[in-house]
Amino acid sequence: MSSVTVNMDFIDLRNPDRTLVLGRHVDNLQGLLKAGRNPAWDPGPIDGRGGARTKAAVLAFQGANSLDQDAIVGPLTWGTLIPFRS
């Protein structure tokens, strides 16, 4: 048996209108949301800029997956977006 550890940054999208969220994992987040092929999860262009559309997509994803709708992408949200199967 082997294990995999993946460290993903927390992404805080609570106030994207005041502070644009940029970071090395924002484009990964946007791509994963878009890959879900759910129109409610569409963050707009995959550009690494976490604005209002990315926040709305995260909130919709969190709600659809029984996660706290807090606009913070942490371990639980990442773990639901990136399910590892053995």
Gaussian input, Z-matrix of N, CA and C with variables (Angstrom, degrees):
# hf/3-21g

backbone

0 1
 N
 C     1     B1
 C     2     B2     1     A1
 N     3     B3     2     A2     1     D1
 C     4     B4     3     A3     2     D2
 C     5     B5     4     A4     3     D3
 N     6     B6     5     A5     4     D4
 C     7     B7     6     A6     5     D5
 C     8     B8     7     A7     6     D6
 N     9     B9     8     A8     7     D7
 C    10    B10     9     A9     8     D8
 C    11    B11    10    A10     9     D9
 N    12    B12    11    A11    10    D10
 C    13    B13    12    A12    11    D11
 C    14    B14    13    A13    12    D12
 N    15    B15    14    A14    13    D13
 C    16    B16    15    A15    14    D14
 C    17    B17    16    A16    15    D15
 N    18    B18    17    A17    16    D16
 C    19    B19    18    A18    17    D17
 C    20    B20    19    A19    18    D18
 N    21    B21    20    A20    19    D19
 C    22    B22    21    A21    20    D20
 C    23    B23    22    A22    21    D21
 N    24    B24    23    A23    22    D22
 C    25    B25    24    A24    23    D23
 C    26    B26    25    A25    24    D24
 N    27    B27    26    A26    25    D25
 C    28    B28    27    A27    26    D26
 C    29    B29    28    A28    27    D27
 N    30    B30    29    A29    28    D28
 C    31    B31    30    A30    29    D29
 C    32    B32    31    A31    30    D30
 N    33    B33    32    A32    31    D31
 C    34    B34    33    A33    32    D32
 C    35    B35    34    A34    33    D33
 N    36    B36    35    A35    34    D34
 C    37    B37    36    A36    35    D35
 C    38    B38    37    A37    36    D36
 N    39    B39    38    A38    37    D37
 C    40    B40    39    A39    38    D38
 C    41    B41    40    A40    39    D39
 N    42    B42    41    A41    40    D40
 C    43    B43    42    A42    41    D41
 C    44    B44    43    A43    42    D42
 N    45    B45    44    A44    43    D43
 C    46    B46    45    A45    44    D44
 C    47    B47    46    A46    45    D45
 N    48    B48    47    A47    46    D46
 C    49    B49    48    A48    47    D47
 C    50    B50    49    A49    48    D48
 N    51    B51    50    A50    49    D49
 C    52    B52    51    A51    50    D50
 C    53    B53    52    A52    51    D51
 N    54    B54    53    A53    52    D52
 C    55    B55    54    A54    53    D53
 C    56    B56    55    A55    54    D54
 N    57    B57    56    A56    55    D55
 C    58    B58    57    A57    56    D56
 C    59    B59    58    A58    57    D57
 N    60    B60    59    A59    58    D58
 C    61    B61    60    A60    59    D59
 C    62    B62    61    A61    60    D60
 N    63    B63    62    A62    61    D61
 C    64    B64    63    A63    62    D62
 C    65    B65    64    A64    63    D63
 N    66    B66    65    A65    64    D64
 C    67    B67    66    A66    65    D65
 C    68    B68    67    A67    66    D66
 N    69    B69    68    A68    67    D67
 C    70    B70    69    A69    68    D68
 C    71    B71    70    A70    69    D69
 N    72    B72    71    A71    70    D70
 C    73    B73    72    A72    71    D71
 C    74    B74    73    A73    72    D72
 N    75    B75    74    A74    73    D73
 C    76    B76    75    A75    74    D74
 C    77    B77    76    A76    75    D75
 N    78    B78    77    A77    76    D76
 C    79    B79    78    A78    77    D77
 C    80    B80    79    A79    78    D78
 N    81    B81    80    A80    79    D79
 C    82    B82    81    A81    80    D80
 C    83    B83    82    A82    81    D81
 N    84    B84    83    A83    82    D82
 C    85    B85    84    A84    83    D83
 C    86    B86    85    A85    84    D84
 N    87    B87    86    A86    85    D85
 C    88    B88    87    A87    86    D86
 C    89    B89    88    A88    87    D87
 N    90    B90    89    A89    88    D88
 C    91    B91    90    A90    89    D89
 C    92    B92    91    A91    90    D90
 N    93    B93    92    A92    91    D91
 C    94    B94    93    A93    92    D92
 C    95    B95    94    A94    93    D93
 N    96    B96    95    A95    94    D94
 C    97    B97    96    A96    95    D95
 C    98    B98    97    A97    96    D96
 N    99    B99    98    A98    97    D97
 C   100   B100    99    A99    98    D98
 C   101   B101   100   A100    99    D99
 N   102   B102   101   A101   100   D100
 C   103   B103   102   A102   101   D101
 C   104   B104   103   A103   102   D102
 N   105   B105   104   A104   103   D103
 C   106   B106   105   A105   104   D104
 C   107   B107   106   A106   105   D105
 N   108   B108   107   A107   106   D106
 C   109   B109   108   A108   107   D107
 C   110   B110   109   A109   108   D108
 N   111   B111   110   A110   109   D109
 C   112   B112   111   A111   110   D110
 C   113   B113   112   A112   111   D111
 N   114   B114   113   A113   112   D112
 C   115   B115   114   A114   113   D113
 C   116   B116   115   A115   114   D114
 N   117   B117   116   A116   115   D115
 C   118   B118   117   A117   116   D116
 C   119   B119   118   A118   117   D117
 N   120   B120   119   A119   118   D118
 C   121   B121   120   A120   119   D119
 C   122   B122   121   A121   120   D120
 N   123   B123   122   A122   121   D121
 C   124   B124   123   A123   122   D122
 C   125   B125   124   A124   123   D123
 N   126   B126   125   A125   124   D124
 C   127   B127   126   A126   125   D125
 C   128   B128   127   A127   126   D126
 N   129   B129   128   A128   127   D127
 C   130   B130   129   A129   128   D128
 C   131   B131   130   A130   129   D129
 N   132   B132   131   A131   130   D130
 C   133   B133   132   A132   131   D131
 C   134   B134   133   A133   132   D132
 N   135   B135   134   A134   133   D133
 C   136   B136   135   A135   134   D134
 C   137   B137   136   A136   135   D135
 N   138   B138   137   A137   136   D136
 C   139   B139   138   A138   137   D137
 C   140   B140   139   A139   138   D138
 N   141   B141   140   A140   139   D139
 C   142   B142   141   A141   140   D140
 C   143   B143   142   A142   141   D141
 N   144   B144   143   A143   142   D142
 C   145   B145   144   A144   143   D143
 C   146   B146   145   A145   144   D144
 N   147   B147   146   A146   145   D145
 C   148   B148   147   A147   146   D146
 C   149   B149   148   A148   147   D147
 N   150   B150   149   A149   148   D148
 C   151   B151   150   A150   149   D149
 C   152   B152   151   A151   150   D150
 N   153   B153   152   A152   151   D151
 C   154   B154   153   A153   152   D152
 C   155   B155   154   A154   153   D153
 N   156   B156   155   A155   154   D154
 C   157   B157   156   A156   155   D155
 C   158   B158   157   A157   156   D156
 N   159   B159   158   A158   157   D157
 C   160   B160   159   A159   158   D158
 C   161   B161   160   A160   159   D159
 N   162   B162   161   A161   160   D160
 C   163   B163   162   A162   161   D161
 C   164   B164   163   A163   162   D162
 N   165   B165   164   A164   163   D163
 C   166   B166   165   A165   164   D164
 C   167   B167   166   A166   165   D165
 N   168   B168   167   A167   166   D166
 C   169   B169   168   A168   167   D167
 C   170   B170   169   A169   168   D168
 N   171   B171   170   A170   169   D169
 C   172   B172   171   A171   170   D170
 C   173   B173   172   A172   171   D171
 N   174   B174   173   A173   172   D172
 C   175   B175   174   A174   173   D173
 C   176   B176   175   A175   174   D174
 N   177   B177   176   A176   175   D175
 C   178   B178   177   A177   176   D176
 C   179   B179   178   A178   177   D177
 N   180   B180   179   A179   178   D178
 C   181   B181   180   A180   179   D179
 C   182   B182   181   A181   180   D180
 N   183   B183   182   A182   181   D181
 C   184   B184   183   A183   182   D182
 C   185   B185   184   A184   183   D183
 N   186   B186   185   A185   184   D184
 C   187   B187   186   A186   185   D185
 C   188   B188   187   A187   186   D186
 N   189   B189   188   A188   187   D187
 C   190   B190   189   A189   188   D188
 C   191   B191   190   A190   189   D189
 N   192   B192   191   A191   190   D190
 C   193   B193   192   A192   191   D191
 C   194   B194   193   A193   192   D192
 N   195   B195   194   A194   193   D193
 C   196   B196   195   A195   194   D194
 C   197   B197   196   A196   195   D195
 N   198   B198   197   A197   196   D196
 C   199   B199   198   A198   197   D197
 C   200   B200   199   A199   198   D198
 N   201   B201   200   A200   199   D199
 C   202   B202   201   A201   200   D200
 C   203   B203   202   A202   201   D201
 N   204   B204   203   A203   202   D202
 C   205   B205   204   A204   203   D203
 C   206   B206   205   A205   204   D204
 N   207   B207   206   A206   205   D205
 C   208   B208   207   A207   206   D206
 C   209   B209   208   A208   207   D207
 N   210   B210   209   A209   208   D208
 C   211   B211   210   A210   209   D209
 C   212   B212   211   A211   210   D210
 N   213   B213   212   A212   211   D211
 C   214   B214   213   A213   212   D212
 C   215   B215   214   A214   213   D213
 N   216   B216   215   A215   214   D214
 C   217   B217   216   A216   215   D215
 C   218   B218   217   A217   216   D216
 N   219   B219   218   A218   217   D217
 C   220   B220   219   A219   218   D218
 C   221   B221   220   A220   219   D219
 N   222   B222   221   A221   220   D220
 C   223   B223   222   A222   221   D221
 C   224   B224   223   A223   222   D222
 N   225   B225   224   A224   223   D223
 C   226   B226   225   A225   224   D224
 C   227   B227   226   A226   225   D225
 N   228   B228   227   A227   226   D226
 C   229   B229   228   A228   227   D227
 C   230   B230   229   A229   228   D228
 N   231   B231   230   A230   229   D229
 C   232   B232   231   A231   230   D230
 C   233   B233   232   A232   231   D231
 N   234   B234   233   A233   232   D232
 C   235   B235   234   A234   233   D233
 C   236   B236   235   A235   234   D234
 N   237   B237   236   A236   235   D235
 C   238   B238   237   A237   236   D236
 C   239   B239   238   A238   237   D237
 N   240   B240   239   A239   238   D238
 C   241   B241   240   A240   239   D239
 C   242   B242   241   A241   240   D240
 N   243   B243   242   A242   241   D241
 C   244   B244   243   A243   242   D242
 C   245   B245   244   A244   243   D243
 N   246   B246   245   A245   244   D244
 C   247   B247   246   A246   245   D245
 C   248   B248   247   A247   246   D246
 N   249   B249   248   A248   247   D247
 C   250   B250   249   A249   248   D248
 C   251   B251   250   A250   249   D249
 N   252   B252   251   A251   250   D250
 C   253   B253   252   A252   251   D251
 C   254   B254   253   A253   252   D252
 N   255   B255   254   A254   253   D253
 C   256   B256   255   A255   254   D254
 C   257   B257   256   A256   255   D255

   B1=1.4382
   B2=1.5249
   B3=1.3065
   B4=1.4554
   B5=1.5185
   B6=1.3077
   B7=1.4605
   B8=1.5191
   B9=1.3074
   B10=1.4548
   B11=1.5183
   B12=1.3038
   B13=1.4531
   B14=1.5224
   B15=1.3128
   B16=1.4583
   B17=1.5163
   B18=1.3031
   B19=1.4605
   B20=1.5214
   B21=1.3195
   B22=1.4517
   B23=1.5291
   B24=1.2977
   B25=1.4632
   B26=1.5274
   B27=1.3337
   B28=1.4535
   B29=1.5228
   B30=1.3092
   B31=1.4587
   B32=1.5225
   B33=1.3146
   B34=1.4566
   B35=1.5260
   B36=1.3222
   B37=1.4628
   B38=1.5300
   B39=1.3181
   B40=1.4653
   B41=1.5223
   B42=1.3115
   B43=1.4740
   B44=1.5231
   B45=1.3350
   B46=1.4697
   B47=1.5217
   B48=1.3361
   B49=1.4638
   B50=1.5196
   B51=1.3280
   B52=1.4677
   B53=1.5162
   B54=1.3298
   B55=1.4608
   B56=1.5165
   B57=1.3146
   B58=1.4616
   B59=1.5224
   B60=1.3144
   B61=1.4549
   B62=1.5235
   B63=1.3128
   B64=1.4625
   B65=1.5155
   B66=1.2830
   B67=1.4572
   B68=1.5028
   B69=1.3042
   B70=1.4597
   B71=1.5159
   B72=1.3341
   B73=1.4536
   B74=1.5250
   B75=1.3287
   B76=1.4623
   B77=1.5231
   B78=1.3296
   B79=1.4603
   B80=1.5253
   B81=1.3332
   B82=1.4690
   B83=1.5219
   B84=1.3189
   B85=1.4578
   B86=1.5227
   B87=1.3110
   B88=1.4627
   B89=1.5322
   B90=1.3091
   B91=1.4620
   B92=1.5196
   B93=1.3238
   B94=1.4597
   B95=1.5263
   B96=1.3172
   B97=1.4608
   B98=1.5267
   B99=1.3182
   B100=1.4657
   B101=1.5248
   B102=1.3256
   B103=1.4657
   B104=1.5269
   B105=1.3358
   B106=1.4514
   B107=1.5188
   B108=1.3099
   B109=1.4652
   B110=1.5295
   B111=1.3196
   B112=1.4487
   B113=1.5228
   B114=1.3283
   B115=1.4695
   B116=1.5318
   B117=1.3215
   B118=1.4683
   B119=1.5203
   B120=1.3198
   B121=1.4652
   B122=1.5209
   B123=1.3215
   B124=1.4678
   B125=1.5275
   B126=1.3487
   B127=1.4590
   B128=1.5236
   B129=1.3271
   B130=1.4607
   B131=1.5189
   B132=1.3236
   B133=1.4630
   B134=1.5309
   B135=1.3053
   B136=1.4654
   B137=1.5276
   B138=1.3272
   B139=1.4561
   B140=1.5359
   B141=1.3439
   B142=1.4561
   B143=1.5087
   B144=1.3388
   B145=1.4630
   B146=1.5262
   B147=1.3103
   B148=1.4556
   B149=1.5108
   B150=1.3168
   B151=1.4524
   B152=1.5181
   B153=1.3286
   B154=1.4641
   B155=1.5318
   B156=1.3343
   B157=1.4757
   B158=1.5234
   B159=1.3139
   B160=1.4634
   B161=1.5293
   B162=1.3221
   B163=1.4684
   B164=1.5212
   B165=1.3221
   B166=1.4713
   B167=1.5224
   B168=1.3289
   B169=1.4672
   B170=1.5267
   B171=1.3256
   B172=1.4712
   B173=1.5246
   B174=1.3262
   B175=1.4587
   B176=1.5262
   B177=1.3265
   B178=1.4694
   B179=1.5301
   B180=1.3290
   B181=1.4682
   B182=1.5264
   B183=1.3257
   B184=1.4569
   B185=1.5328
   B186=1.3132
   B187=1.4576
   B188=1.5207
   B189=1.3328
   B190=1.4641
   B191=1.5221
   B192=1.3250
   B193=1.4613
   B194=1.5320
   B195=1.3220
   B196=1.4696
   B197=1.5288
   B198=1.3191
   B199=1.4601
   B200=1.5255
   B201=1.3168
   B202=1.4627
   B203=1.5206
   B204=1.3074
   B205=1.4583
   B206=1.5183
   B207=1.3467
   B208=1.4585
   B209=1.5236
   B210=1.3316
   B211=1.4718
   B212=1.5251
   B213=1.3193
   B214=1.4582
   B215=1.5234
   B216=1.3121
   B217=1.4628
   B218=1.5213
   B219=1.3101
   B220=1.4573
   B221=1.5156
   B222=1.3119
   B223=1.4610
   B224=1.5320
   B225=1.3251
   B226=1.4654
   B227=1.5252
   B228=1.3177
   B229=1.4703
   B230=1.5260
   B231=1.3379
   B232=1.4707
   B233=1.5294
   B234=1.3335
   B235=1.4533
   B236=1.5165
   B237=1.3257
   B238=1.4664
   B239=1.5224
   B240=1.3196
   B241=1.4684
   B242=1.5214
   B243=1.3376
   B244=1.4740
   B245=1.5265
   B246=1.3131
   B247=1.4748
   B248=1.5224
   B249=1.3184
   B250=1.4648
   B251=1.5031
   B252=1.2919
   B253=1.4559
   B254=1.5244
   B255=1.3037
   B256=1.4752
   B257=1.4992
   A1=108.52
   A2=115.41
   A3=119.61
   A4=108.88
   A5=115.38
   A6=119.61
   A7=109.00
   A8=114.20
   A9=121.19
   A10=107.59
   A11=116.02
   A12=121.08
   A13=108.04
   A14=115.26
   A15=120.99
   A16=107.43
   A17=116.60
   A18=120.93
   A19=108.77
   A20=115.73
   A21=121.36
   A22=107.38
   A23=115.59
   A24=120.60
   A25=110.98
   A26=115.74
   A27=120.56
   A28=106.72
   A29=116.48
   A30=120.85
   A31=106.81
   A32=116.75
   A33=122.50
   A34=108.61
   A35=115.57
   A36=121.19
   A37=112.19
   A38=117.61
   A39=119.88
   A40=113.02
   A41=118.84
   A42=121.93
   A43=112.51
   A44=118.25
   A45=118.42
   A46=113.72
   A47=116.96
   A48=118.85
   A49=111.58
   A50=116.17
   A51=120.90
   A52=111.98
   A53=115.87
   A54=120.66
   A55=109.13
   A56=116.70
   A57=120.70
   A58=108.33
   A59=116.14
   A60=120.99
   A61=109.15
   A62=114.98
   A63=121.80
   A64=107.30
   A65=116.72
   A66=118.22
   A67=110.97
   A68=113.86
   A69=118.89
   A70=113.27
   A71=118.35
   A72=118.86
   A73=113.56
   A74=118.32
   A75=119.98
   A76=110.80
   A77=117.69
   A78=118.59
   A79=111.69
   A80=118.13
   A81=120.44
   A82=110.22
   A83=116.38
   A84=121.49
   A85=110.47
   A86=116.51
   A87=120.49
   A88=111.47
   A89=117.24
   A90=120.92
   A91=112.21
   A92=116.83
   A93=120.50
   A94=111.43
   A95=116.88
   A96=119.75
   A97=110.62
   A98=116.55
   A99=121.02
   A100=110.78
   A101=117.58
   A102=121.51
   A103=112.00
   A104=117.00
   A105=120.17
   A106=113.15
   A107=117.04
   A108=124.01
   A109=113.37
   A110=115.53
   A111=121.49
   A112=105.67
   A113=118.26
   A114=119.58
   A115=113.75
   A116=117.38
   A117=120.23
   A118=111.75
   A119=116.99
   A120=121.17
   A121=112.51
   A122=118.43
   A123=121.61
   A124=109.95
   A125=117.21
   A126=120.64
   A127=113.88
   A128=116.56
   A129=119.57
   A130=109.27
   A131=117.80
   A132=120.14
   A133=112.48
   A134=115.77
   A135=121.00
   A136=106.27
   A137=114.99
   A138=119.87
   A139=113.33
   A140=116.60
   A141=119.39
   A142=114.59
   A143=116.69
   A144=122.03
   A145=108.21
   A146=116.85
   A147=121.62
   A148=112.08
   A149=116.23
   A150=121.21
   A151=111.99
   A152=115.52
   A153=122.17
   A154=112.49
   A155=118.19
   A156=119.93
   A157=111.09
   A158=117.41
   A159=120.34
   A160=109.26
   A161=116.75
   A162=119.85
   A163=110.57
   A164=118.01
   A165=121.47
   A166=110.87
   A167=116.84
   A168=120.59
   A169=111.00
   A170=116.78
   A171=120.68
   A172=110.15
   A173=117.48
   A174=120.51
   A175=111.17
   A176=117.44
   A177=121.06
   A178=110.55
   A179=116.61
   A180=120.64
   A181=110.50
   A182=116.42
   A183=120.05
   A184=110.61
   A185=117.74
   A186=121.04
   A187=112.56
   A188=116.26
   A189=120.87
   A190=112.45
   A191=116.58
   A192=120.74
   A193=112.75
   A194=116.41
   A195=122.99
   A196=113.43
   A197=115.73
   A198=121.48
   A199=108.39
   A200=116.79
   A201=119.85
   A202=108.46
   A203=116.95
   A204=121.36
   A205=108.19
   A206=114.57
   A207=120.48
   A208=113.56
   A209=117.54
   A210=122.66
   A211=112.25
   A212=116.62
   A213=121.10
   A214=107.61
   A215=115.57
   A216=120.38
   A217=107.18
   A218=114.73
   A219=122.92
   A220=109.95
   A221=118.01
   A222=121.28
   A223=114.94
   A224=118.28
   A225=119.33
   A226=111.98
   A227=116.43
   A228=119.43
   A229=110.27
   A230=117.15
   A231=119.40
   A232=109.90
   A233=117.06
   A234=121.07
   A235=113.02
   A236=116.48
   A237=120.70
   A238=110.06
   A239=117.23
   A240=120.76
   A241=112.13
   A242=115.99
   A243=121.23
   A244=108.14
   A245=117.37
   A246=118.01
   A247=110.43
   A248=116.16
   A249=120.72
   A250=108.65
   A251=115.78
   A252=121.28
   A253=108.00
   A254=115.10
   A255=117.99
   A256=110.48
   D1=139.16
   D2=178.25
   D3=-123.43
   D4=162.35
   D5=178.13
   D6=-128.07
   D7=157.54
   D8=179.57
   D9=-128.94
   D10=133.63
   D11=174.87
   D12=-116.56
   D13=127.16
   D14=178.41
   D15=-124.84
   D16=125.44
   D17=177.85
   D18=-103.15
   D19=117.41
   D20=178.29
   D21=-116.73
   D22=139.64
   D23=179.31
   D24=-66.20
   D25=148.72
   D26=168.30
   D27=-69.64
   D28=139.51
   D29=175.46
   D30=-122.41
   D31=117.32
   D32=-177.36
   D33=-102.74
   D34=108.19
   D35=-177.90
   D36=-107.83
   D37=21.54
   D38=-176.62
   D39=-64.40
   D40=-32.24
   D41=-177.02
   D42=-132.89
   D43=57.79
   D44=-176.75
   D45=-68.74
   D46=-17.92
   D47=178.14
   D48=-71.68
   D49=-30.20
   D50=179.23
   D51=-90.47
   D52=-38.14
   D53=-176.67
   D54=-133.83
   D55=108.65
   D56=177.06
   D57=-64.64
   D58=131.94
   D59=-177.43
   D60=-94.12
   D61=117.96
   D62=177.02
   D63=-121.05
   D64=148.54
   D65=177.49
   D66=172.57
   D67=167.03
   D68=-173.48
   D69=-69.12
   D70=-16.64
   D71=-178.57
   D72=-107.24
   D73=-2.38
   D74=-178.61
   D75=-64.46
   D76=-42.58
   D77=178.74
   D78=-66.31
   D79=-33.45
   D80=175.00
   D81=-64.12
   D82=-44.00
   D83=177.71
   D84=-58.61
   D85=-48.11
   D86=-178.99
   D87=-61.59
   D88=-41.21
   D89=179.05
   D90=-64.87
   D91=-41.60
   D92=179.08
   D93=-66.31
   D94=-40.98
   D95=177.36
   D96=-63.22
   D97=-45.55
   D98=-179.67
   D99=-63.51
   D100=-35.74
   D101=-179.67
   D102=-66.28
   D103=-19.36
   D104=177.80
   D105=-68.04
   D106=-13.67
   D107=177.38
   D108=52.97
   D109=32.59
   D110=174.45
   D111=-109.60
   D112=119.81
   D113=-177.08
   D114=-54.25
   D115=-31.61
   D116=179.48
   D117=-68.78
   D118=-21.59
   D119=-178.03
   D120=-96.14
   D121=6.43
   D122=-177.12
   D123=-74.34
   D124=114.40
   D125=-178.41
   D126=-85.12
   D127=4.04
   D128=-173.68
   D129=88.47
   D130=-155.14
   D131=-178.09
   D132=-64.51
   D133=145.58
   D134=175.43
   D135=-82.96
   D136=93.27
   D137=-173.19
   D138=-129.07
   D139=3.04
   D140=179.12
   D141=74.46
   D142=12.67
   D143=-179.34
   D144=-116.80
   D145=108.18
   D146=-176.52
   D147=-85.08
   D148=91.48
   D149=179.67
   D150=-105.22
   D151=-155.91
   D152=-175.26
   D153=-62.05
   D154=-38.68
   D155=-179.81
   D156=-68.03
   D157=-38.34
   D158=177.59
   D159=-66.22
   D160=-41.33
   D161=177.57
   D162=-60.11
   D163=-47.39
   D164=-179.76
   D165=-60.78
   D166=-39.17
   D167=178.99
   D168=-66.16
   D169=-41.58
   D170=178.48
   D171=-63.58
   D172=-45.19
   D173=179.27
   D174=-60.95
   D175=-41.87
   D176=178.22
   D177=-64.68
   D178=-42.88
   D179=178.96
   D180=-63.00
   D181=-46.86
   D182=-179.39
   D183=-60.93
   D184=-43.57
   D185=179.46
   D186=-63.24
   D187=-42.03
   D188=-179.24
   D189=-68.43
   D190=-19.04
   D191=-176.67
   D192=-113.53
   D193=21.96
   D194=176.38
   D195=55.51
   D196=35.22
   D197=175.52
   D198=-101.57
   D199=160.46
   D200=173.96
   D201=-60.34
   D202=128.92
   D203=178.52
   D204=-87.05
   D205=81.57
   D206=-175.34
   D207=-117.86
   D208=-0.44
   D209=-179.65
   D210=62.38
   D211=21.04
   D212=173.70
   D213=-113.42
   D214=122.59
   D215=178.79
   D216=-94.97
   D217=102.14
   D218=179.55
   D219=-121.66
   D220=-159.77
   D221=-174.27
   D222=-56.67
   D223=-39.95
   D224=-178.54
   D225=-69.18
   D226=-42.83
   D227=179.18
   D228=-68.41
   D229=-45.11
   D230=177.14
   D231=-59.20
   D232=-43.25
   D233=-177.87
   D234=-63.22
   D235=-29.94
   D236=177.43
   D237=-80.69
   D238=-36.21
   D239=177.62
   D240=-69.13
   D241=-34.97
   D242=-175.05
   D243=-119.41
   D244=77.27
   D245=179.38
   D246=-75.36
   D247=124.28
   D248=176.73
   D249=-93.49
   D250=132.63
   D251=178.68
   D252=-118.69
   D253=141.80
   D254=178.13
   D255=-99.54

